[in-house]
Amino acid sequence: MVHFTCDLCGKDITSSGEDRFVVKMEAFPGFDPNEIKEEDLEDDPMEAVSDMIQRDEAFGPLDHESADDACRRKGFRFDLCPSCHGKFLRDPLGKSHANVFDFSKN
Protein backbone atom coordinates (compact mmCIF):
# COMPACT_ATOMS: atom_id res chain seq x y z
CA MET A 1 0.00 0.00 0.00
CA VAL A 2 1.25 3.46 -0.89
CA HIS A 3 1.61 5.85 2.06
CA PHE A 4 0.86 9.57 1.68
CA THR A 5 1.84 12.28 4.14
CA CYS A 6 1.01 15.98 3.82
CA ASP A 7 4.20 17.72 2.77
CA LEU A 8 3.32 20.82 4.82
CA CYS A 9 1.98 19.60 8.14
CA GLY A 10 3.13 15.96 8.13
CA LYS A 11 -0.38 14.56 8.65
CA ASP A 12 -0.98 10.98 7.47
CA ILE A 13 -3.49 11.31 4.63
CA THR A 14 -3.41 7.68 3.51
CA SER A 15 -5.95 6.23 5.89
CA SER A 16 -7.70 9.38 7.14
CA GLY A 17 -10.39 9.15 4.47
CA GLU A 18 -9.82 12.80 3.56
CA ASP A 19 -9.10 13.95 0.05
CA ARG A 20 -5.47 14.28 -0.97
CA PHE A 21 -4.45 17.17 -3.21
CA VAL A 22 -1.41 17.10 -5.49
CA VAL A 23 0.33 20.38 -6.29
CA LYS A 24 2.81 20.45 -9.17
CA MET A 25 5.00 23.46 -9.81
CA GLU A 26 7.63 24.10 -12.43
CA ALA A 27 10.31 26.77 -12.47
CA PHE A 28 12.25 27.63 -15.61
CA PRO A 29 13.91 30.63 -17.26
CA GLY A 30 11.46 33.05 -18.82
CA PHE A 31 11.48 33.95 -22.49
CA ASP A 32 10.44 37.31 -23.88
CA PRO A 33 9.21 36.85 -27.46
CA ASN A 34 9.74 40.58 -28.04
CA GLU A 35 13.48 40.11 -27.72
CA ILE A 36 14.05 38.60 -31.15
CA LYS A 37 17.37 39.63 -32.62
CA GLU A 38 18.42 39.77 -36.26
CA GLU A 39 20.71 36.76 -35.76
CA ASP A 40 17.72 34.73 -34.52
CA LEU A 41 16.03 35.25 -37.88
CA GLU A 42 19.12 34.12 -39.78
CA ASP A 43 19.21 30.70 -38.12
CA ASP A 44 17.56 27.79 -39.93
CA PRO A 45 15.43 25.99 -37.30
CA MET A 46 15.15 22.80 -39.36
CA GLU A 47 18.92 22.62 -39.63
CA ALA A 48 19.25 23.09 -35.88
CA VAL A 49 16.71 20.30 -35.24
CA SER A 50 18.58 18.01 -37.61
CA ASP A 51 21.86 18.75 -35.84
CA MET A 52 20.31 17.97 -32.43
CA ILE A 53 18.86 14.68 -33.65
CA GLN A 54 22.19 13.61 -35.14
CA ARG A 55 24.03 14.60 -31.96
CA ASP A 56 21.56 12.72 -29.75
CA GLU A 57 21.76 9.61 -31.93
CA ALA A 58 25.55 9.68 -31.67
CA PHE A 59 25.42 9.70 -27.85
CA GLY A 60 22.61 7.15 -27.55
CA PRO A 61 19.58 7.41 -25.28
CA LEU A 62 19.94 9.55 -22.18
CA ASP A 63 17.89 9.00 -19.05
CA HIS A 64 18.40 12.49 -17.67
CA GLU A 65 18.45 16.10 -18.76
CA SER A 66 21.68 17.85 -19.61
CA ALA A 67 23.47 19.48 -16.68
CA ASP A 68 22.56 22.95 -17.96
CA ASP A 69 18.85 22.12 -18.26
CA ALA A 70 18.82 20.41 -14.87
CA CYS A 71 20.26 23.52 -13.22
CA ARG A 72 17.87 25.88 -14.95
CA ARG A 73 14.63 23.88 -14.98
CA LYS A 74 13.11 22.35 -11.89
CA GLY A 75 9.80 20.65 -11.17
CA PHE A 76 8.22 20.09 -7.77
CA ARG A 77 5.38 17.84 -6.59
CA PHE A 78 3.67 18.05 -3.21
CA ASP A 79 0.89 16.05 -1.52
CA LEU A 80 -1.36 18.20 0.65
CA CYS A 81 -4.18 17.50 3.09
CA PRO A 82 -7.40 19.53 2.59
CA SER A 83 -6.44 22.09 5.25
CA CYS A 84 -2.99 22.77 3.80
CA HIS A 85 -4.44 22.79 0.29
CA GLY A 86 -6.76 25.63 1.34
CA LYS A 87 -3.83 27.53 2.86
CA PHE A 88 -1.84 27.02 -0.35
CA LEU A 89 -4.68 28.35 -2.51
CA ARG A 90 -4.95 31.50 -0.37
CA ASP A 91 -1.19 32.19 -0.41
CA PRO A 92 0.65 30.04 -3.00
CA LEU A 93 4.00 31.80 -2.60
CA GLY A 94 3.89 31.93 1.19
CA LYS A 95 4.22 35.71 1.19
CA SER A 96 2.30 36.08 4.44
CA HIS A 97 4.94 33.99 6.23
CA ALA A 98 7.98 35.64 4.68
CA ASN A 99 10.35 37.24 7.16
CA VAL A 100 10.35 40.97 6.70
CA PHE A 101 13.36 42.72 8.16
CA ASP A 102 13.04 46.31 9.30
CA PHE A 103 16.59 47.61 9.26
CA SER A 104 17.34 50.90 10.96
CA LYS A 105 18.92 53.66 8.90
CA ASN A 106 22.25 54.15 10.69
Secondary structure by P-SEA (a helix, b strand, c coil): ccccccccccccccccccbbbbbbbbbbbbbcccccccccccccaaaaaaaaaaaaaaacccccccaaaaacbbbbbbbbcaaaaaaaaacccccccccccccccc
